[in-house]
Amino acid sequence: MSGGLSSPIVGEVPGGKDKQTESRIYCYFNMTSATFRFYGSLNDFLPNNRQQVSFTHNVGGRVSVKDVVESLGVPHPEVGLLLINSQSAPFSQLLRDGDYVSVYPTFGAFDVSAVSLVQPTPLAEVRFVLDVHLGTLATHLRLMGFDTLYRNDYADDELARISHNDHWILLTRDRGLLMRSLVEYGYFVRHTQPARQLIDVLQRFKLTEHIRPFTRCLACNGELTPVSKADVQDQLPPKVRAYRHQFWQCSHCNRVYWEGMHHQRMLQFVDDVRQALN
């Protein structure tokens, strides 16, 4: 027997070497140990014992920092800045033994896009596509005037493809969906209460100054334009035709809107959201 480790550990098994055993041994002797520290809202994805602290994590073989960050529970679209040994790094960088990895969320107070190697190109306009579990949030976003795609039968593959091909920001409560490699622009919605979800999204994407209530169809997302009563009178209930004089129509589905019984309640909702944002 030689003095090396490979012969006695790997050995031979009937029919040839045990490939699974060899793979485990290879990973063991090629283990990379790196220290991680996650900041801010990224701690939402970590177990309690890893929140707000540095911790060591072992991985086998040559692996990218993106793969390790996501294996720890943090979806890549949530990351705004990645430092390895105090130097800005891309997701594709391979970890080396002894690396110190600092992972930051998107910064709200200042722009780090000039130094970050993980942020995608800034979008010219903010548009959202939502997964099937966020229907009420979709309605709220449309109420506030934001371009919002939603269907209750979207498949995950379709959501990822829409987000990637057309540069829509994917909003979801499914971490696995957000981790798909196609998804560049996305956000994990933390809260379960729809009004709180809305405030969370508007804060995250700095949209307070872009609120334009009552400009989109709540049903289909089309834009609303003013119309005369004469143009839509055949679509109006008799009492509405008699007592209402201002109307708006969806440019896509032709649905007609007026200031009905729920308008005051909706105005109050918009005002409450604005106050919460301020």
MOHUNOR-V981822 format. One record per residue. N is the residue number from 1. RES is the residue in one letter. BURIAL is + if it has 9 or more other C-alpha atoms within 8 Angstrom, else -. Layout:
BEGIN
n:N res:RES burial:BURIAL
n:N res:RES burial:BURIAL
END
This chain:
BEGIN
n:1 res:M burial:-
n:2 res:S burial:-
n:3 res:G burial:-
n:4 res:G burial:-
n:5 res:L burial:-
n:6 res:S burial:-
n:7 res:S burial:+
n:8 res:P burial:-
n:9 res:I burial:-
n:10 res:V burial:+
n:11 res:G burial:-
n:12 res:E burial:-
n:13 res:V burial:-
n:14 res:P burial:-
n:15 res:G burial:-
n:16 res:G burial:-
n:17 res:K burial:+
n:18 res:D burial:-
n:19 res:K burial:-
n:20 res:Q burial:-
n:21 res:T burial:-
n:22 res:E burial:+
n:23 res:S burial:-
n:24 res:R burial:-
n:25 res:I burial:+
n:26 res:Y burial:+
n:27 res:C burial:+
n:28 res:Y burial:-
n:29 res:F burial:-
n:30 res:N burial:-
n:31 res:M burial:+
n:32 res:T burial:+
n:33 res:S burial:+
n:34 res:A burial:+
n:35 res:T burial:+
n:36 res:F burial:+
n:37 res:R burial:+
n:38 res:F burial:+
n:39 res:Y burial:+
n:40 res:G burial:-
n:41 res:S burial:-
n:42 res:L burial:+
n:43 res:N burial:+
n:44 res:D burial:-
n:45 res:F burial:-
n:46 res:L burial:+
n:47 res:P burial:-
n:48 res:N burial:-
n:49 res:N burial:-
n:50 res:R burial:+
n:51 res:Q burial:+
n:52 res:Q burial:-
n:53 res:V burial:-
n:54 res:S burial:+
n:55 res:F burial:-
n:56 res:T burial:-
n:57 res:H burial:-
n:58 res:N burial:-
n:59 res:V burial:+
n:60 res:G burial:+
n:61 res:G burial:+
n:62 res:R burial:-
n:63 res:V burial:+
n:64 res:S burial:+
n:65 res:V burial:+
n:66 res:K burial:+
n:67 res:D burial:-
n:68 res:V burial:+
n:69 res:V burial:+
n:70 res:E burial:+
n:71 res:S burial:-
n:72 res:L burial:-
n:73 res:G burial:+
n:74 res:V burial:+
n:75 res:P burial:+
n:76 res:H burial:+
n:77 res:P burial:+
n:78 res:E burial:+
n:79 res:V burial:+
n:80 res:G burial:+
n:81 res:L burial:+
n:82 res:L burial:+
n:83 res:L burial:+
n:84 res:I burial:+
n:85 res:N burial:-
n:86 res:S burial:-
n:87 res:Q burial:-
n:88 res:S burial:+
n:89 res:A burial:+
n:90 res:P burial:+
n:91 res:F burial:+
n:92 res:S burial:-
n:93 res:Q burial:+
n:94 res:L burial:-
n:95 res:L burial:+
n:96 res:R burial:-
n:97 res:D burial:-
n:98 res:G burial:-
n:99 res:D burial:+
n:100 res:Y burial:+
n:101 res:V burial:+
n:102 res:S burial:+
n:103 res:V burial:+
n:104 res:Y burial:+
n:105 res:P burial:+
n:106 res:T burial:-
n:107 res:F burial:+
n:108 res:G burial:-
n:109 res:A burial:-
n:110 res:F burial:-
n:111 res:D burial:-
n:112 res:V burial:+
n:113 res:S burial:-
n:114 res:A burial:-
n:115 res:V burial:-
n:116 res:S burial:+
n:117 res:L burial:+
n:118 res:V burial:+
n:119 res:Q burial:+
n:120 res:P burial:-
n:121 res:T burial:-
n:122 res:P burial:-
n:123 res:L burial:-
n:124 res:A burial:-
n:125 res:E burial:-
n:126 res:V burial:+
n:127 res:R burial:+
n:128 res:F burial:+
n:129 res:V burial:+
n:130 res:L burial:+
n:131 res:D burial:+
n:132 res:V burial:+
n:133 res:H burial:-
n:134 res:L burial:+
n:135 res:G burial:+
n:136 res:T burial:-
n:137 res:L burial:+
n:138 res:A burial:+
n:139 res:T burial:+
n:140 res:H burial:+
n:141 res:L burial:+
n:142 res:R burial:+
n:143 res:L burial:+
n:144 res:M burial:+
n:145 res:G burial:+
n:146 res:F burial:+
n:147 res:D burial:+
n:148 res:T burial:+
n:149 res:L burial:+
n:150 res:Y burial:+
n:151 res:R burial:+
n:152 res:N burial:-
n:153 res:D burial:-
n:154 res:Y burial:+
n:155 res:A burial:-
n:156 res:D burial:-
n:157 res:D burial:-
n:158 res:E burial:-
n:159 res:L burial:+
n:160 res:A burial:+
n:161 res:R burial:+
n:162 res:I burial:+
n:163 res:S burial:+
n:164 res:H burial:+
n:165 res:N burial:-
n:166 res:D burial:-
n:167 res:H burial:+
n:168 res:W burial:+
n:169 res:I burial:+
n:170 res:L burial:+
n:171 res:L burial:+
n:172 res:T burial:+
n:173 res:R burial:+
n:174 res:D burial:-
n:175 res:R burial:+
n:176 res:G burial:-
n:177 res:L burial:+
n:178 res:L burial:+
n:179 res:M burial:+
n:180 res:R burial:-
n:181 res:S burial:-
n:182 res:L burial:-
n:183 res:V burial:+
n:184 res:E burial:+
n:185 res:Y burial:+
n:186 res:G burial:+
n:187 res:Y burial:+
n:188 res:F burial:+
n:189 res:V burial:+
n:190 res:R burial:-
n:191 res:H burial:-
n:192 res:T burial:-
n:193 res:Q burial:-
n:194 res:P burial:+
n:195 res:A burial:+
n:196 res:R burial:+
n:197 res:Q burial:+
n:198 res:L burial:+
n:199 res:I burial:+
n:200 res:D burial:+
n:201 res:V burial:+
n:202 res:L burial:+
n:203 res:Q burial:+
n:204 res:R burial:-
n:205 res:F burial:-
n:206 res:K burial:-
n:207 res:L burial:+
n:208 res:T burial:+
n:209 res:E burial:-
n:210 res:H burial:-
n:211 res:I burial:+
n:212 res:R burial:-
n:213 res:P burial:+
n:214 res:F burial:+
n:215 res:T burial:+
n:216 res:R burial:+
n:217 res:C burial:+
n:218 res:L burial:-
n:219 res:A burial:-
n:220 res:C burial:-
n:221 res:N burial:+
n:222 res:G burial:+
n:223 res:E burial:+
n:224 res:L burial:+
n:225 res:T burial:+
n:226 res:P burial:-
n:227 res:V burial:+
n:228 res:S burial:-
n:229 res:K burial:+
n:230 res:A burial:-
n:231 res:D burial:-
n:232 res:V burial:+
n:233 res:Q burial:-
n:234 res:D burial:-
n:235 res:Q burial:-
n:236 res:L burial:-
n:237 res:P burial:-
n:238 res:P burial:-
n:239 res:K burial:-
n:240 res:V burial:-
n:241 res:R burial:+
n:242 res:A burial:-
n:243 res:Y burial:-
n:244 res:R burial:+
n:245 res:H burial:-
n:246 res:Q burial:+
n:247 res:F burial:+
n:248 res:W burial:+
n:249 res:Q burial:+
n:250 res:C burial:+
n:251 res:S burial:+
n:252 res:H burial:-
n:253 res:C burial:-
n:254 res:N burial:-
n:255 res:R burial:-
n:256 res:V burial:+
n:257 res:Y burial:-
n:258 res:W burial:-
n:259 res:E burial:+
n:260 res:G burial:-
n:261 res:M burial:-
n:262 res:H burial:-
n:263 res:H burial:-
n:264 res:Q burial:-
n:265 res:R burial:-
n:266 res:M burial:-
n:267 res:L burial:-
n:268 res:Q burial:-
n:269 res:F burial:-
n:270 res:V burial:+
n:271 res:D burial:-
n:272 res:D burial:-
n:273 res:V burial:+
n:274 res:R burial:+
n:275 res:Q burial:-
n:276 res:A burial:-
n:277 res:L burial:+
n:278 res:N burial:-
END
